[in-house]
Each structure stands twice: as C-alpha cells, then as structure tokens.
C-alpha cells in the first residue's frame, strides 16, 4: 500500500503491519513524536485527507489520547495508523 504525505508531496510504500509513523521515519519524513509510538503523548496527530476506509478504526486508547479532535476533523495518531 502507498501513503502520500502532503504538503511534501512524497509517496512511500508502507508494509501491512507498519505504522505511518514508522514508515515516515524509515523514509526521512519527520512527524513530531515524544513517546515514539507508545502511545502516550498524542504529538504525532495527523489528518487523513483521503483513503480513510483503508484504515483500522481508532482503538479506545487512541480515542482517549486524541479526544474530540477525532470526531471534529478526523485526526489520528500516526503511531497507531496501520
């Protein structure tokens, strides 16, 4: 599967069990994250602009961290997106 980062306009391949954060780091794309994917900091929030039907739904732990942002604008934690 491919993931495209905007506004960088960089498209990369992502493995089936790899998080968006892991794939970004492996390809030199910076996403701010203090906890490095634990998840505990919610710093790696990203907005999915297309293809959200290909994502697993957020877990209860992810929803607790991102709060109402998920329901308002669909932001997710890059460390949890697979």
C-alpha positions, 0 to 999 in steps of 0.5 A: 500500500502507498501513503502520500504525505502532503504538503511534501508531496512524497509517496512511500510504500508502507508494509501491512503491519507498519505504522505511518509513523514508522514508515515516515521515519524509515523514509526521512519524513519527520512527524513530531513524536515524544513517546515514539509510538507508545502511545502516550503523548498524542504529538504525532496527530495527523489528518487523513485527507483521503483513503480513510476506509483503508484504515483500522478504526481508532482503538479506545486508547487512541480515542482517549489520547486524541479526544474530540479532535477525532470526531471534529476533523478526523485526526489520528495518531500516526503511531497507531495508523496501520 
